[in-house]
Amino acid sequence: MYLRNDHDLDGAGGAAALTFGRAPVAAPRVVSRTERWRDGLRDIDLVPDLGANIGSRDWWRGAATCAALCAVTIALAPGFHPLYRPAAPVMEGADWDEARAQSIAPLAYGATSGRRLAPTAAVRPLTDTPERPILELSTTLPSGDAFARALERAGVGEGEAGRIADMVAARMPLDELKPGTQLQLTLGRRESRADARPVEALSFRARFDLGMKVVRDAGALAVAAVPIAIDRTPLRIQGRVGPSLYRSARAAGVPAKAVEAFIRSIASRVPMSRIGSNEEFDLIVERARAETGEVQLGKLIYAGLSGDARKLQLVRFDQDGKDQWFDAKGIGARSSSGAMMPVAGRLTSAFGMRRHPVLGYARMHKGLDIAAPMGSPIRAPMDGVVQMAGWAGGYGKFVKLSHGGGLATGFGHMSRIAVSSGGRVSKGQIIGYVGSTGMSTGAHLHYELWKNGTPINPGKVTFESVQQLSGSALAAFKNRFAKLMSVPTE
């Protein structure tokens, strides 16, 4: 617990040193040379870390050891030499037949696997093998391929494929056949293997409501159309709007495209943010059901929304060659648009006061000047009636159109007039051609717009219109609306 010099034991007498101090010093032991060598070798590190103490004596000793080991390894390496072995003997005759019978050949060559007996002398080769008298095949009409070419690829002769294509074309246009149409073929017996098999029967679905058959009767081919009965009762689905109109309609079984069309039609009359979750949707989709079981769904034809003291009923109706949505009273959607510019060109003079380029003094410019190449077509910006077509003093050759509701448009400096007074024109119809007649300094169109006889700026006018069905169109619409309301809900 205490060091001996803490108590000055080193300086005490001999008896005290023996009792409390260190033991008496023994006589030195003689170490042999062998032991000294063994102890010296034990302290030598033969594999020092060559990444530390670079340049020291231990490092150089380790580098020498590594170089020596590498040299010994390279000196004792056996080298690379080819290994020779005798080649397998070439099998011939029965040995080759037996080995081939037991081998596994690629399936692409029609081989099978497993042990089979090789042919022996008892086997006699056949000079001819019989073939099936009837082949039943199915082929698909690819995109952009001809009907006759598809038959030829299935094994029909070129001449017979052309005759069948002509027979089918006499009943329906071949370009109406959709890619992917399945052709069911029955090929008969042939007299020689060099000849193509004759067609015994051919059937395919030409349209959703029409099937076609080609049969051989008394050696001659005949084509027959097979009508398929179609039930065109529309599909009507009703449901609650819930937290999401789209998800609720999809969950009720409405096709995705029909839901999108429903939302667009409703949004044209009612903001979507104002549709409550307790309201109910009602929609009708075109549907065709074939007697063979196939079903085709078409476009949305009725969109209804009721609840919260609101009842919206919209019907898709063909008016003037366009599908439009009308409510139960035959009133279309309200639309706002600007009048189209009558000619493609560059605006050179705006509406308002300006210095006249010919007269040289300031006066009111009652329209727009649009520079365009000589002879460019001028089109009616809206539907209307030709009120005047002829010469009009400084305007040169001039056309004035009346559009109803107190609106009228005028077009001056024409090179040629393409309409006559009293005639009706539709939006986009050519009424004349750009020129420089009258008081003009170059080829351009002077375009004016009047509201109840007062000139207004054509570039800042927006027209709002609402289409209202009347007469026979309204009667046909009401008849269609009544039929749709009688469709049962599924």
VEXZA-659218 format. One record per residue (C-alpha): x, y, z. Coordinates in nm, 2 decimals, padded with zeros to 4 digits. Example, Ala and Ser with C-alpha at 12.3 -4.5 7.8 and 13.67 -1.06 7.14 Angstrom:
// VEXZA-659218
+--------+--------+--------+
!      x !      y !      z !
+--------+--------+--------+
!  01.23 ! -00.45 !  00.78 !
!  01.37 ! -00.11 !  00.71 !
+--------+--------+--------+
***
This chain:
// VEXZA-659218
+--------+--------+--------+
!      x !      y !      z !
+--------+--------+--------+
!  00.00 !  00.00 !  00.00 !
!  00.29 !  00.23 !  00.05 !
!  00.61 !  00.28 ! -00.14 !
!  00.92 !  00.18 !  00.06 !
!  01.08 !  00.52 !  00.02 !
!  00.77 !  00.68 !  00.18 !
!  00.91 !  00.55 !  00.51 !
!  01.28 !  00.59 !  00.42 !
!  01.33 !  00.22 !  00.44 !
!  01.61 !  00.24 !  00.19 !
!  01.82 !  00.42 !  00.44 !
!  01.74 !  00.19 !  00.74 !
!  01.96 ! -00.08 !  00.89 !
!  02.01 ! -00.42 !  00.74 !
!  01.75 ! -00.59 !  00.96 !
!  01.48 ! -00.34 !  00.87 !
!  01.56 ! -00.37 !  00.50 !
!  01.52 ! -00.74 !  00.52 !
!  01.19 ! -00.72 !  00.70 !
!  01.02 ! -00.43 !  00.52 !
!  01.23 ! -00.35 !  00.21 !
!  01.30 ! -00.54 ! -00.11 !
!  01.44 ! -00.89 ! -00.12 !
!  01.81 ! -00.93 ! -00.12 !
!  01.98 ! -00.90 ! -00.47 !
!  02.04 ! -01.24 ! -00.62 !
!  02.35 ! -01.32 ! -00.82 !
!  02.33 ! -01.23 ! -01.20 !
!  02.22 ! -01.52 ! -01.43 !
!  02.43 ! -01.61 ! -01.73 !
!  02.23 ! -01.59 ! -02.06 !
!  02.34 ! -01.81 ! -02.34 !
!  02.40 ! -01.70 ! -02.70 !
!  02.11 ! -01.91 ! -02.83 !
!  01.87 ! -01.75 ! -02.59 !
!  01.99 ! -01.40 ! -02.70 !
!  01.93 ! -01.49 ! -03.07 !
!  01.59 ! -01.63 ! -02.99 !
!  01.49 ! -01.32 ! -02.79 !
!  01.62 ! -01.10 ! -03.07 !
!  01.43 ! -01.28 ! -03.35 !
!  01.11 ! -01.27 ! -03.14 !
!  01.13 ! -00.89 ! -03.13 !
!  01.17 ! -00.86 ! -03.51 !
!  00.83 ! -00.78 ! -03.69 !
!  00.84 ! -00.96 ! -04.03 !
!  00.52 ! -00.80 ! -04.16 !
!  00.52 ! -00.43 ! -04.06 !
!  00.26 ! -00.19 ! -04.18 !
!  00.41 ! -00.04 ! -04.50 !
!  00.18 !  00.25 ! -04.47 !
!  00.34 !  00.37 ! -04.14 !
!  00.69 !  00.49 ! -04.06 !
!  00.79 !  00.51 ! -04.42 !
!  01.17 !  00.51 ! -04.46 !
!  01.25 !  00.36 ! -04.12 !
!  01.45 !  00.04 ! -04.07 !
!  01.14 ! -00.17 ! -04.00 !
!  00.97 ! -00.03 ! -04.31 !
!  01.27 ! -00.12 ! -04.54 !
!  01.28 ! -00.47 ! -04.38 !
!  00.91 ! -00.52 ! -04.46 !
!  00.94 ! -00.40 ! -04.81 !
!  01.23 ! -00.64 ! -04.87 !
!  01.02 ! -00.92 ! -04.73 !
!  00.72 ! -00.84 ! -04.96 !
!  00.95 ! -00.82 ! -05.27 !
!  01.11 ! -01.16 ! -05.18 !
!  00.77 ! -01.33 ! -05.14 !
!  00.65 ! -01.19 ! -05.47 !
!  00.97 ! -01.31 ! -05.64 !
!  00.94 ! -01.66 ! -05.50 !
!  00.58 ! -01.68 ! -05.61 !
!  00.65 ! -01.58 ! -05.97 !
!  00.95 ! -01.82 ! -05.98 !
!  00.74 ! -02.11 ! -05.86 !
!  00.44 ! -02.04 ! -06.08 !
!  00.35 ! -02.33 ! -06.31 !
!  00.26 ! -02.12 ! -06.62 !
! -00.03 ! -02.15 ! -06.87 !
! -00.02 ! -02.44 ! -07.11 !
! -00.30 ! -02.60 ! -07.32 !
! -00.44 ! -02.93 ! -07.20 !
! -00.47 ! -03.19 ! -07.47 !
! -00.73 ! -03.46 ! -07.48 !
! -00.83 ! -03.70 ! -07.76 !
! -01.13 ! -03.59 ! -07.97 !
! -01.46 ! -03.79 ! -07.95 !
! -01.49 ! -04.03 ! -08.24 !
! -01.74 ! -03.94 ! -08.51 !
! -02.05 ! -04.15 ! -08.48 !
! -02.20 ! -04.31 ! -08.79 !
! -02.48 ! -04.54 ! -08.88 !
! -02.67 ! -04.71 ! -08.60 !
! -02.46 ! -04.54 ! -08.33 !
! -02.56 ! -04.19 ! -08.46 !
! -02.93 ! -04.29 ! -08.49 !
! -02.93 ! -04.41 ! -08.13 !
! -02.76 ! -04.10 ! -08.00 !
! -02.99 ! -03.87 ! -08.19 !
! -03.29 ! -04.06 ! -08.06 !
! -03.18 ! -03.99 ! -07.71 !
! -03.08 ! -03.62 ! -07.75 !
! -03.28 ! -03.31 ! -07.67 !
! -03.30 ! -03.09 ! -07.99 !
! -03.44 ! -02.74 ! -07.99 !
! -03.81 ! -02.72 ! -07.99 !
! -03.80 ! -02.47 ! -08.28 !
! -03.70 ! -02.76 ! -08.50 !
! -04.00 ! -02.97 ! -08.39 !
! -03.80 ! -03.21 ! -08.18 !
! -03.91 ! -03.38 ! -07.86 !
! -03.71 ! -03.52 ! -07.57 !
! -03.69 ! -03.86 ! -07.41 !
! -03.57 ! -04.20 ! -07.52 !
! -03.71 ! -04.34 ! -07.84 !
! -03.61 ! -04.64 ! -08.05 !
! -03.42 ! -04.56 ! -08.36 !
! -03.56 ! -04.70 ! -08.69 !
! -03.47 ! -05.05 ! -08.77 !
! -03.48 ! -05.26 ! -09.09 !
! -03.85 ! -05.34 ! -09.01 !
! -03.94 ! -04.97 ! -09.06 !
! -04.04 ! -04.88 ! -09.42 !
! -04.05 ! -04.51 ! -09.52 !
! -04.38 ! -04.38 ! -09.66 !
! -04.38 ! -04.23 ! -10.00 !
! -04.67 ! -04.01 ! -09.91 !
! -04.85 ! -03.91 ! -09.59 !
! -05.22 ! -03.83 ! -09.57 !
! -05.33 ! -03.48 ! -09.47 !
! -05.64 ! -03.36 ! -09.30 !
! -05.94 ! -03.32 ! -09.53 !
! -06.07 ! -03.01 ! -09.35 !
! -05.87 ! -02.73 ! -09.18 !
! -06.05 ! -02.48 ! -08.95 !
! -05.85 ! -02.16 ! -08.90 !
! -05.89 ! -01.82 ! -08.75 !
! -05.70 ! -01.51 ! -08.86 !
! -05.71 ! -01.14 ! -08.77 !
! -05.75 ! -00.85 ! -09.01 !
! -05.45 ! -00.62 ! -08.93 !
! -05.44 ! -00.25 ! -08.95 !
! -05.39 ! -00.10 ! -09.30 !
! -05.40 ! -00.45 ! -09.47 !
! -05.63 ! -00.55 ! -09.75 !
! -05.90 ! -00.81 ! -09.69 !
! -05.78 ! -01.03 ! -09.98 !
! -05.42 ! -01.02 ! -09.85 !
! -05.53 ! -01.14 ! -09.50 !
! -05.70 ! -01.44 ! -09.67 !
! -05.39 ! -01.52 ! -09.87 !
! -05.18 ! -01.52 ! -09.55 !
! -05.42 ! -01.77 ! -09.40 !
! -05.36 ! -02.01 ! -09.69 !
! -05.63 ! -01.91 ! -09.94 !
! -05.52 ! -01.90 ! -10.31 !
! -05.46 ! -01.56 ! -10.46 !
! -05.74 ! -01.59 ! -10.72 !
! -06.00 ! -01.72 ! -10.48 !
! -05.91 ! -01.46 ! -10.22 !
! -05.97 ! -01.18 ! -10.48 !
! -06.31 ! -01.33 ! -10.58 !
! -06.42 ! -01.35 ! -10.21 !
! -06.31 ! -00.99 ! -10.16 !
! -06.51 ! -00.87 ! -10.46 !
! -06.82 ! -01.06 ! -10.34 !
! -06.80 ! -00.90 ! -09.99 !
! -06.73 ! -00.56 ! -10.14 !
! -07.06 ! -00.58 ! -10.34 !
! -07.24 ! -00.61 ! -10.00 !
! -07.05 ! -00.35 ! -09.80 !
! -06.74 ! -00.12 ! -09.84 !
! -06.43 ! -00.31 ! -09.73 !
! -06.28 !  00.00 ! -09.57 !
! -06.56 ! -00.03 ! -09.31 !
! -06.40 ! -00.34 ! -09.17 !
! -06.21 ! -00.25 ! -08.85 !
! -05.86 ! -00.37 ! -08.78 !
! -05.88 ! -00.67 ! -08.54 !
! -06.18 ! -00.83 ! -08.71 !
! -06.17 ! -01.20 ! -08.66 !
! -06.20 ! -01.41 ! -08.98 !
! -06.32 ! -01.77 ! -08.92 !
! -06.21 ! -01.99 ! -09.21 !
! -06.28 ! -02.35 ! -09.32 !
! -06.05 ! -02.49 ! -09.59 !
! -06.14 ! -02.81 ! -09.78 !
! -05.95 ! -03.09 ! -09.94 !
! -05.71 ! -03.02 ! -10.23 !
! -05.62 ! -03.24 ! -10.52 !
! -05.25 ! -03.17 ! -10.50 !
! -05.01 ! -03.05 ! -10.24 !
! -04.89 ! -02.79 ! -10.49 !
! -05.24 ! -02.63 ! -10.49 !
! -05.39 ! -02.40 ! -10.23 !
! -05.68 ! -02.54 ! -10.03 !
! -06.03 ! -02.42 ! -10.14 !
! -06.25 ! -02.22 ! -09.91 !
! -06.54 ! -02.41 ! -09.78 !
! -06.68 ! -02.15 ! -09.54 !
! -06.58 ! -01.80 ! -09.42 !
! -06.76 ! -01.60 ! -09.15 !
! -06.68 ! -01.27 ! -08.97 !
! -06.85 ! -00.98 ! -08.79 !
! -06.86 ! -00.70 ! -09.05 !
! -07.03 ! -00.45 ! -08.82 !
! -07.19 ! -00.44 ! -08.48 !
! -07.52 ! -00.51 ! -08.64 !
! -07.41 ! -00.72 ! -08.93 !
! -07.24 ! -01.06 ! -08.99 !
! -07.11 ! -01.19 ! -09.32 !
! -07.09 ! -01.56 ! -09.44 !
! -06.93 ! -01.70 ! -09.75 !
! -07.02 ! -02.07 ! -09.82 !
! -06.94 ! -02.31 ! -10.10 !
! -07.26 ! -02.46 ! -10.25 !
! -07.24 ! -02.71 ! -10.54 !
! -06.88 ! -02.60 ! -10.61 !
! -06.96 ! -02.23 ! -10.62 !
! -06.91 ! -01.96 ! -10.36 !
! -07.20 ! -01.75 ! -10.23 !
! -07.20 ! -01.47 ! -09.98 !
! -07.48 ! -01.39 ! -09.74 !
! -07.54 ! -01.11 ! -09.50 !
! -07.66 ! -01.21 ! -09.15 !
! -07.83 ! -00.92 ! -08.98 !
! -07.79 ! -00.90 ! -08.60 !
! -08.08 ! -00.77 ! -08.39 !
! -07.98 ! -00.46 ! -08.19 !
! -08.17 ! -00.32 ! -07.89 !
! -08.10 !  00.05 ! -07.87 !
! -08.28 !  00.13 ! -07.54 !
! -08.06 !  00.40 ! -07.37 !
! -07.90 !  00.35 ! -07.03 !
! -08.04 !  00.56 ! -06.75 !
! -07.86 !  00.60 ! -06.42 !
! -07.97 !  00.80 ! -06.12 !
! -07.80 !  00.86 ! -05.79 !
! -07.70 !  01.10 ! -05.51 !
! -07.42 !  01.35 ! -05.57 !
! -07.26 !  01.29 ! -05.23 !
! -06.91 !  01.44 ! -05.15 !
! -06.79 !  01.40 ! -05.51 !
! -07.02 !  01.40 ! -05.82 !
! -06.76 !  01.23 ! -06.03 !
! -06.69 !  00.95 ! -05.78 !
! -07.06 !  00.89 ! -05.71 !
! -07.15 !  00.87 ! -06.08 !
! -06.86 !  00.63 ! -06.15 !
! -06.96 !  00.41 ! -05.85 !
! -07.31 !  00.40 ! -05.99 !
! -07.17 !  00.25 ! -06.32 !
! -07.15 !  00.55 ! -06.54 !
! -06.87 !  00.54 ! -06.80 !
! -06.59 !  00.79 ! -06.74 !
! -06.64 !  00.98 ! -07.06 !
! -07.01 !  01.01 ! -06.99 !
! -06.94 !  01.15 ! -06.64 !
! -06.70 !  01.41 ! -06.79 !
! -06.96 !  01.52 ! -07.05 !
! -07.22 !  01.54 ! -06.77 !
! -07.01 !  01.77 ! -06.56 !
! -06.93 !  01.99 ! -06.86 !
! -07.29 !  02.03 ! -06.95 !
! -07.41 !  02.10 ! -06.60 !
! -07.12 !  02.35 ! -06.54 !
! -07.24 !  02.55 ! -06.84 !
! -07.56 !  02.63 ! -06.64 !
! -07.48 !  02.59 ! -06.27 !
! -07.14 !  02.66 ! -06.09 !
! -07.01 !  02.33 ! -05.96 !
! -06.93 !  02.49 ! -05.62 !
! -07.31 !  02.54 ! -05.57 !
! -07.41 !  02.18 ! -05.62 !
! -07.51 !  02.03 ! -05.28 !
! -07.42 !  01.68 ! -05.17 !
! -07.79 !  01.60 ! -05.12 !
! -07.88 !  01.67 ! -05.48 !
! -07.95 !  01.39 ! -05.72 !
! -07.80 !  01.34 ! -06.07 !
! -07.99 !  01.18 ! -06.36 !
! -07.82 !  01.10 ! -06.69 !
! -07.90 !  00.89 ! -07.00 !
! -07.63 !  00.74 ! -07.22 !
! -07.68 !  00.59 ! -07.57 !
! -07.66 !  00.21 ! -07.56 !
! -07.67 ! -00.07 ! -07.82 !
! -07.71 ! -00.43 ! -07.71 !
! -07.67 ! -00.71 ! -07.97 !
! -07.86 ! -01.03 ! -07.96 !
! -07.52 ! -01.21 ! -07.94 !
! -07.45 ! -01.04 ! -07.60 !
! -07.22 ! -00.75 ! -07.70 !
! -07.29 ! -00.40 ! -07.55 !
! -07.17 ! -00.07 ! -07.69 !
! -07.21 !  00.26 ! -07.50 !
! -07.23 !  00.59 ! -07.68 !
! -07.24 !  00.96 ! -07.59 !
! -07.44 !  01.13 ! -07.32 !
! -07.78 !  01.25 ! -07.44 !
! -07.95 !  01.37 ! -07.12 !
! -07.81 !  01.54 ! -06.81 !
! -08.04 !  01.62 ! -06.51 !
! -07.98 !  01.76 ! -06.16 !
! -08.25 !  01.81 ! -05.90 !
! -08.26 !  01.92 ! -05.53 !
! -08.23 !  02.23 ! -05.32 !
! -08.54 !  02.39 ! -05.50 !
! -08.36 !  02.34 ! -05.83 !
! -08.44 !  02.11 ! -06.13 !
! -08.21 !  02.13 ! -06.43 !
! -08.29 !  01.92 ! -06.74 !
! -08.06 !  01.93 ! -07.04 !
! -08.10 !  01.74 ! -07.37 !
! -07.85 !  01.70 ! -07.64 !
! -08.02 !  01.80 ! -07.97 !
! -07.89 !  01.83 ! -08.32 !
! -07.94 !  02.18 ! -08.44 !
! -07.80 !  02.30 ! -08.78 !
! -07.57 !  02.00 ! -08.79 !
! -07.43 !  02.06 ! -08.44 !
! -07.50 !  01.88 ! -08.12 !
! -07.61 !  02.14 ! -07.86 !
! -07.76 !  02.13 ! -07.51 !
! -08.11 !  02.27 ! -07.46 !
! -08.32 !  02.28 ! -07.14 !
! -08.67 !  02.14 ! -07.12 !
! -08.81 !  02.46 ! -07.28 !
! -08.58 !  02.44 ! -07.58 !
! -08.35 !  02.73 ! -07.47 !
! -07.98 !  02.68 ! -07.54 !
! -07.68 !  02.80 ! -07.34 !
! -07.59 !  03.17 ! -07.33 !
! -07.28 !  03.24 ! -07.52 !
! -07.06 !  03.55 ! -07.55 !
! -06.81 !  03.62 ! -07.82 !
! -06.67 !  03.89 ! -08.03 !
! -06.74 !  03.93 ! -08.40 !
! -06.48 !  03.77 ! -08.62 !
! -06.25 !  04.00 ! -08.82 !
! -06.37 !  04.01 ! -09.18 !
! -06.02 !  03.99 ! -09.33 !
! -05.68 !  03.87 ! -09.23 !
! -05.45 !  04.17 ! -09.23 !
! -05.28 !  04.45 ! -09.03 !
! -05.47 !  04.73 ! -08.85 !
! -05.35 !  05.06 ! -09.00 !
! -05.61 !  05.30 ! -08.86 !
! -05.82 !  05.27 ! -08.55 !
! -06.16 !  05.40 ! -08.46 !
! -06.18 !  05.77 ! -08.36 !
! -06.05 !  06.11 ! -08.46 !
! -05.77 !  06.12 ! -08.71 !
! -05.62 !  06.32 ! -08.99 !
! -05.77 !  06.20 ! -09.32 !
! -05.49 !  06.08 ! -09.55 !
! -05.66 !  06.22 ! -09.86 !
! -05.85 !  06.52 ! -09.75 !
! -05.57 !  06.64 ! -09.52 !
! -05.78 !  06.75 ! -09.22 !
! -05.89 !  06.59 ! -08.90 !
! -06.23 !  06.42 ! -08.89 !
! -06.40 !  06.12 ! -08.72 !
! -06.29 !  05.78 ! -08.85 !
! -06.61 !  05.57 ! -08.80 !
! -06.44 !  05.22 ! -08.84 !
! -06.12 !  05.02 ! -08.87 !
! -05.88 !  05.02 ! -09.17 !
! -05.73 !  04.68 ! -09.22 !
! -05.44 !  04.66 ! -09.47 !
! -05.44 !  04.33 ! -09.67 !
! -05.31 !  04.21 ! -10.01 !
! -05.52 !  04.31 ! -10.31 !
! -05.79 !  04.04 ! -10.38 !
! -05.79 !  03.89 ! -10.03 !
! -06.13 !  03.75 ! -09.94 !
! -06.36 !  03.94 ! -09.71 !
! -06.59 !  03.73 ! -09.49 !
! -06.91 !  03.81 ! -09.30 !
! -06.84 !  03.85 ! -08.93 !
! -07.19 !  03.73 ! -08.84 !
! -07.51 !  03.59 ! -09.00 !
! -07.72 !  03.85 ! -09.16 !
! -07.90 !  04.00 ! -09.47 !
! -07.73 !  04.21 ! -09.74 !
! -07.89 !  04.55 ! -09.70 !
! -07.68 !  04.72 ! -09.97 !
! -07.42 !  04.61 ! -10.23 !
! -07.28 !  04.86 ! -10.48 !
! -07.10 !  05.19 ! -10.52 !
! -07.11 !  05.43 ! -10.23 !
! -06.91 !  05.75 ! -10.31 !
! -06.59 !  05.77 ! -10.11 !
! -06.64 !  05.41 ! -09.98 !
! -06.60 !  05.28 ! -10.34 !
! -06.75 !  04.94 ! -10.38 !
! -06.94 !  04.89 ! -10.06 !
! -07.15 !  04.62 ! -09.88 !
! -07.38 !  04.67 ! -09.58 !
! -07.51 !  04.38 ! -09.38 !
! -07.80 !  04.38 ! -09.13 !
! -07.77 !  04.14 ! -08.84 !
! -08.09 !  04.21 ! -08.64 !
! -08.12 !  04.36 ! -08.30 !
! -08.02 !  04.70 ! -08.44 !
! -07.67 !  04.58 ! -08.55 !
! -07.53 !  04.64 ! -08.90 !
! -07.18 !  04.62 ! -09.05 !
! -07.03 !  04.79 ! -09.36 !
! -06.73 !  04.71 ! -09.58 !
! -06.57 !  04.96 ! -09.81 !
! -06.31 !  05.00 ! -10.09 !
! -06.37 !  04.65 ! -10.22 !
! -06.22 !  04.54 ! -10.56 !
! -06.51 !  04.31 ! -10.63 !
! -06.85 !  04.23 ! -10.46 !
! -06.95 !  03.87 ! -10.41 !
! -07.31 !  03.91 ! -10.29 !
! -07.62 !  04.10 ! -10.40 !
! -07.88 !  04.31 ! -10.21 !
! -08.15 !  04.11 ! -10.03 !
! -07.95 !  03.79 ! -10.00 !
! -07.87 !  03.61 ! -09.68 !
! -07.52 !  03.54 ! -09.56 !
! -07.38 !  03.32 ! -09.29 !
! -07.09 !  03.38 ! -09.06 !
! -06.76 !  03.33 ! -09.25 !
! -06.92 !  03.35 ! -09.60 !
! -06.72 !  03.55 ! -09.86 !
! -06.90 !  03.88 ! -09.94 !
! -06.62 !  04.05 ! -10.15 !
! -06.25 !  04.10 ! -10.20 !
! -06.00 !  04.36 ! -10.08 !
! -05.94 !  04.65 ! -10.31 !
! -05.86 !  05.03 ! -10.33 !
! -06.18 !  05.18 ! -10.48 !
! -06.32 !  05.51 ! -10.38 !
! -06.12 !  05.76 ! -10.17 !
! -05.83 !  05.52 ! -10.08 !
! -05.45 !  05.54 ! -10.08 !
! -05.39 !  05.17 ! -10.11 !
! -05.53 !  04.82 ! -10.08 !
! -05.72 !  04.78 ! -09.76 !
! -06.07 !  04.72 ! -09.60 !
! -06.27 !  04.99 ! -09.42 !
! -06.48 !  04.80 ! -09.17 !
! -06.77 !  04.97 ! -08.98 !
! -07.02 !  04.86 ! -08.72 !
! -07.35 !  05.04 ! -08.63 !
! -07.58 !  04.99 ! -08.33 !
! -07.92 !  05.15 ! -08.40 !
! -07.76 !  05.37 ! -08.66 !
! -07.47 !  05.50 ! -08.44 !
! -07.11 !  05.40 ! -08.53 !
! -06.93 !  05.20 ! -08.26 !
! -06.58 !  05.05 ! -08.24 !
! -06.59 !  04.70 ! -08.39 !
! -06.28 !  04.60 ! -08.19 !
! -06.45 !  04.65 ! -07.85 !
! -06.79 !  04.48 ! -07.90 !
! -06.89 !  04.15 ! -07.74 !
! -07.20 !  03.98 ! -07.86 !
! -07.41 !  03.77 ! -07.63 !
! -07.66 !  03.52 ! -07.78 !
! -07.91 !  03.26 ! -07.66 !
! -08.05 !  03.01 ! -07.90 !
! -08.42 !  02.94 ! -07.88 !
! -08.58 !  02.65 ! -08.07 !
! -08.91 !  02.73 ! -08.24 !
! -09.15 !  02.58 ! -08.50 !
! -09.08 !  02.23 ! -08.62 !
! -08.74 !  02.21 ! -08.44 !
! -08.91 !  02.28 ! -08.11 !
! -09.18 !  02.01 ! -08.17 !
! -08.91 !  01.76 ! -08.26 !
! -08.72 !  01.85 ! -07.95 !
! -09.02 !  01.81 ! -07.72 !
! -09.09 !  01.47 ! -07.88 !
! -08.73 !  01.36 ! -07.80 !
! -08.75 !  01.50 ! -07.45 !
! -09.07 !  01.30 ! -07.38 !
! -08.92 !  00.98 ! -07.51 !
! -08.61 !  01.02 ! -07.29 !
! -08.82 !  01.09 ! -06.98 !
! -08.99 !  00.75 ! -07.04 !
! -08.67 !  00.55 ! -07.02 !
! -08.66 !  00.34 ! -06.71 !
! -08.38 !  00.36 ! -06.45 !
! -08.14 !  00.07 ! -06.42 !
+--------+--------+--------+
***
